[in-house]
């Protein structure tokens, strides 16, 4: 089962009023949905929720939900934060089959900017997708997708096919090889090139 366990309570009241009541009681309100069952209004003690949140393995990962003696695998699909206090405000959990597959967004991170030939020549990395929706086993969701641009030149385009995915993991978009990022001429580099060109004309 998953590393993180969330002990939940079922909320008697739903809607805005029920959510406010949960927050006044020191809990974070949420909703459990998915599968062939109806959505259920739930809540988790705020201190326990924060502890799970700060592990960095709550959102987008397999989590064990416990309600009394019952437990089931779920995935935290969304967490909302208060715009002023930044406290966790609401969350959504999705029921999953631990041995099944799920569609989930995974963040894309880049490495090698410091040695990339294109970046050294004044290029800038224009990221088209900061995350990609993947179809993967519920118990083997990738933490992130790493794109190495250490050998990339100015004008290069990084597509989904350039990313090596773990076994059993595929992109949910299969009808095209979509763009992840491009290495473009930065405005500063372009200005420098134009200045050099103008200086050459004047000479």
C-alpha positions in Angstrom: 0.0 0.0 0.0 0.9 3.7 -0.1 3.4 5.4 2.2 0.9 8.1 3.3 -2.2 7.3 5.3 -5.0 9.9 5.6 -7.5 9.3 8.5 -10.7 10.8 7.3 -14.1 11.6 8.8 -17.3 11.6 6.8 -18.9 15.1 6.9 -22.6 15.1 7.7 -23.1 18.5 6.1 -22.2 19.1 2.5 -21.7 22.4 0.5 -20.2 25.6 1.7 -21.8 25.5 5.1 -20.4 22.0 5.8 -16.9 23.0 4.6 -16.9 26.1 6.9 -18.0 24.0 9.8 -15.1 21.5 9.2 -12.5 24.4 9.0 -13.8 25.9 12.3 -13.2 22.4 13.8 -9.6 22.5 12.7 -10.1 20.2 9.7 -9.6 20.4 6.0 -12.7 19.5 4.0 -12.6 17.4 0.9 -14.5 15.1 -1.4 -13.9 11.5 -2.3 -15.1 10.5 -5.7 -14.5 8.1 -8.6 -15.2 4.4 -9.3 -18.8 3.3 -9.3 -19.7 5.0 -6.0 -21.2 8.3 -5.2 -19.1 11.2 -4.1 -18.6 11.4 -0.3 -17.9 14.6 1.7 -14.9 14.0 4.0 -12.5 15.9 6.3 -9.0 15.4 7.7 -7.5 17.0 10.8 -5.5 20.0 9.6 -2.3 19.0 11.4 -2.4 15.5 9.9 -3.1 16.9 6.5 -0.2 19.3 6.7 2.1 16.6 7.8 1.1 14.5 4.7 1.3 17.5 2.5 4.9 18.5 3.6 6.2 15.1 2.6 5.9 16.2 -1.0 4.2 12.8 -1.8 0.6 13.7 -1.3 -0.6 15.4 -4.5 -0.6 13.0 -7.5 0.5 10.0 -5.5 -1.1 6.8 -4.3 -2.4 7.4 -0.7 -4.1 5.1 1.7 -7.4 6.5 3.0 -8.6 5.1 6.3 -12.1 5.4 7.7 -12.4 3.5 11.0 -11.3 -0.1 10.2 -11.8 0.4 6.5 -9.0 1.4 4.1 -8.7 1.9 0.4 -6.2 3.3 -2.2 -6.9 6.8 -3.5 -5.0 9.5 -5.3 -5.0 13.2 -4.3 -6.0 14.9 -7.5 -6.3 18.5 -6.3 -5.5 20.7 -3.3 -6.7 24.2 -3.0 -5.1 26.8 -0.8 -6.5 30.0 0.8 -5.4 33.0 -1.3 -4.3 35.0 1.7 -3.2 32.6 4.4 -2.0 29.9 2.0 -3.5 27.3 4.4 -4.9 24.1 2.8 -8.5 24.9 2.0 -10.0 21.9 0.2 -8.9 18.7 -1.4 -10.2 16.1 -3.9 -9.4 12.4 -3.6 -10.1 9.9 -6.4 -10.8 6.2 -5.7 -8.5 3.9 -7.7 -7.6 0.3 -8.1 -4.1 -0.1 -6.7 -3.4 -2.6 -9.5 -5.1 -0.6 -12.2 -4.0 2.3 -14.3 -4.8 6.0 -13.9 -4.5 9.2 -15.9 -2.6 11.9 -14.0 -0.6 15.0 -14.7 3.1 14.7 -14.0 5.5 17.8 -13.8 8.2 18.2 -16.4 11.6 19.5 -15.2 14.7 20.4 -17.3 18.4 19.9 -16.6 21.6 20.7 -18.5 20.8 24.4 -19.0 24.3 25.4 -17.8 26.1 23.3 -20.5 23.6 23.5 -23.4 25.4 24.9 -26.5 22.2 26.7 -27.4 21.8 28.3 -24.0 25.5 29.3 -24.0 24.9 31.1 -27.3 22.2 33.2 -25.7 19.2 31.0 -26.3 16.2 30.8 -24.0 14.2 27.8 -23.0 10.5 28.3 -23.9 8.5 25.7 -22.1 5.2 24.7 -23.8 4.1 22.1 -21.3 5.1 22.3 -17.6 3.3 19.0 -17.0 2.1 16.1 -19.1 -0.9 13.8 -18.6 0.3 10.2 -18.4 -1.5 6.9 -18.2 0.4 4.8 -15.7 0.0 2.1 -13.0 -1.6 3.6 -9.9 1.2 2.2 -7.8 4.0 3.4 -10.0 3.3 7.1 -10.8 6.5 8.9 -11.9 7.5 11.7 -9.5 8.6 13.9 -12.5 9.7 13.8 -16.1 13.3 14.9 -16.7 14.3 16.5 -20.0 18.1 16.8 -20.6 18.9 19.7 -22.8 22.7 19.6 -22.2 23.4 18.9 -25.9 20.6 21.0 -27.4 21.3 23.7 -29.9 19.5 26.9 -30.7 16.3 26.2 -32.6 15.9 22.7 -31.3 12.4 21.4 -30.4 11.9 18.9 -27.6 8.9 16.6 -28.3 7.2 14.0 -26.2 9.1 11.2 -28.1 12.4 12.7 -26.7 11.4 11.8 -23.1 12.1 8.2 -22.0 9.1 7.0 -20.0 9.2 4.3 -17.4 8.0 0.8 -18.3 4.2 0.6 -18.4 3.8 4.4 -18.7 2.5 6.2 -21.8 1.3 9.7 -22.7 -2.4 10.0 -22.7 -2.2 11.9 -26.0 -1.3 9.3 -28.6 -2.3 10.9 -31.9 0.6 13.3 -32.2 4.1 13.9 -31.0 3.5 17.1 -29.2 6.0 19.8 -28.3 7.3 20.0 -24.7 9.7 23.0 -25.2 11.8 24.8 -27.7 15.2 26.5 -27.5 14.8 29.9 -29.0 16.9 32.9 -29.6 16.4 35.2 -26.5 15.4 38.8 -27.0 18.8 39.9 -25.5 20.7 37.7 -27.9 18.6 38.9 -30.8 19.3 42.5 -29.9 23.0 41.8 -29.7 22.9 40.1 -33.2 21.1 43.1 -34.6 23.5 45.5 -33.1 26.4 43.6 -34.6 24.7 43.6 -38.0 24.0 47.3 -37.8 27.6 48.0 -36.8 28.8 46.0 -39.8 26.6 48.0 -42.1 27.9 51.3 -40.7 31.5 50.1 -41.2 
